[in-house]
Amino acid sequence: MAAQHKAGSPHLIGDGMYEEDLEFPRLFRIPVTALNIIWGKDPRFWRIIPFTDTDEDVRSTGFKQSALLVQVNWLEVTGKLPVSLFRSGSATKYEIYYAVNFRVDAFGWHSAPIRFKVRVNGEETEKSMILEPYREKYGVWQEIHGGEFSVSDVVDNGDGEVKFGMYEVDSDWWKGSMVLAGVKIMAKAGN
């Protein structure tokens, strides 16, 4: 299913699809088309870039396409998965990673902290960081830690969602030339 577009809206509404890795149990991949990206339909700000099956990017990230952030001063990328995915199995703690690649001409990542949020059953955690150290390693795929959550935090009521997001909406600072392949949620090592 392709990402949805509200008529007249410049925002990309994700299709909610995900893949569970068959080789690595308890690893979920959420491609860019499953994410909600503010300004994601406006090519002045974001562009979807397909990878070829032989592309090194597919081997490095596990994703088949990406979204190039051309430039924005309002960064908001969000997603969600059903809580029920995390109830089976022995893992109780999970980590969220954003698969990104900064281009050589990336800009605006040195001043405004990027906030990463995780919300489970109304309980929200947040962390922020300057992404300049990642930008300095341009041209390679990196996984930026976007938070973690515990399944024990989840009330067993049959439904609910794990919501996550990457934000910078507090400054007027323009940033760009970051490629986002998707989000990975995986069982935390050692649990």
N, C-alpha and C positions, 0 to 999 in steps of 0.2 A: 504494500500500500504506500502510495506517495504521501509526502507531507501535505497537510491541508493548508488552504489559503482562504481566509475570509475575504469575500468580495470587497474590494476597495481598501483592504488593510495592507500596510507595508510590512506587517509582522508575519514571520513564519510560525505556524502552529504545527508542532510535531505530530507525527502519526502514532506515537506511543510504542512503536515496535522495539524489540530488543532481541538479542541472541544470547543464549546460554552456551558457553564454550564447552564442547564435548571432550576436549583433551584436558582441560583444567576445570574440575567441578567447582561450583560456587563462584564462577567468574561470569559476570553479565556484561555484555557490550551494548551500549546505547549509541547508535549512529547519529550523526548530526540531523538527519531528517526526522528523527524521533524527538528532537529537542525543540523547545519554543525559543525562538531567537528574535528579540526586538530588532526591528529594521531588517530582518532576515530576507525579505522579499525584494528589497530595494537594492539594485546592483551598485548604487553609489556607495553602499555601506558593506554589504556581504555578497559573496558569490559562492554557489555550490560548485565544487570541483570534483569530477569523478576520477577515480584511479583506474588504471588498467589492471587486469588480473596478474600481469607479470611485473607490475610496478613494485619497487622496493618499499613504497609507502604502505602497501597492503601488508607486506611481510612484517614491516616494523610496527604497525598499529593494530592490525587485525580488522581494519575498517575498509570499505570499498569506495568511500568518497569522503570529502571534507568540506568545510566551509572556510573560505578566505575572508577574514575581517579586513576589508579595504581601509575603512576608517569610521570611527564613531566617537561621540563624546558621551553616549549613554550605552553602556555595555550591560546587557541582561540576557543570560542564557540559562534556561531552566528545564528541568525534566522531572519525571516521576516514574516509579515502578510500584506495583502492588506489593503490600507487605507480605502477602502469602508466599511470594517467591523465597523469602528468607527464613521461613519457619521450618522447612524440611532440612534434614542433614544435621551434622554435628556442629557446624560453625555457628557462633553466636555473635561475633563481632565482624563488621564489614568496613572496608575503606573505599573511598571514592577518589578516582583519579581522572583528570582531564588530559587527553592526549593532544598535545600542541606542538607546533613547529613554528618558530619565529623566522621570518625572512630576514635577509641581510639589511633591508631598509626599514625594519620594524621601528616604530617610534611611539613615544608617549607612555612607556611602561615604567619610567623611573620616578614618577612623582605621586601619582594617585594610587593608593592601595586598592587591590582587588579583593572583594569580600567573597568568601565561599560559605554558603549556608546549607545546612542539612536539617530537615524537619521530619519528625516521626511522631504521629499522634499528638500534634500540637506543641511538642517540645522541640525547640530549635537551638542548634548550636551554630556558632559563627566564628570564622577566623579570617584574618586579612593579612595580605602580604604584598609587597612590591615585587613585580615580576621581572624587574631589570636583570637579576642574575640569570634567569632563564633566557631572556632576550639576548644576552651576551653570548649564549651558546647557540647561535642561529644556525639554521640549516640541518638540524637533527631533531628527531622526534623525542619529546620528553613527556613524562607523566608528572603533572602537578597535583599534589595531594590536596583534595578539596574537602576533607573532613572524614568523619567516621560515625558509625552508629552501632548500637547493640540490639540484637533481636530481643534480648531480655527486656529492653525498654518498650517493646511492642505489646500492647494489650491484645490478647487473643480473642478478638471479637469478629473474626471472619473477613473483615475488610479493612480498608485504610491504605495509606500510601506512604512511601518514602519519597520525599520531595527534596530536590537538591538544586543548587544554582550558583552561578558565577556572576558577580555584579560589580559595576563601578558606575554609580548614578549620582554621586555627590559632588563631583567637580565638573568643570567645563573643559577638562583636559582631553584633547583628542588623542586617540591611540589607534594603531593600525598595523597591518602586515603580520598578523598572527594567523596561522592556519589551525583550525580546530577539527580533528578527525572524529571525536566523539568522547564518550565518558565510559569508564570502566568501573564496575563495582565488584569488589572481590573480597573473599573471606580474608580477614586479617591473619597474617602469619602467626603461628604459635597458639592458635585457639581452636 
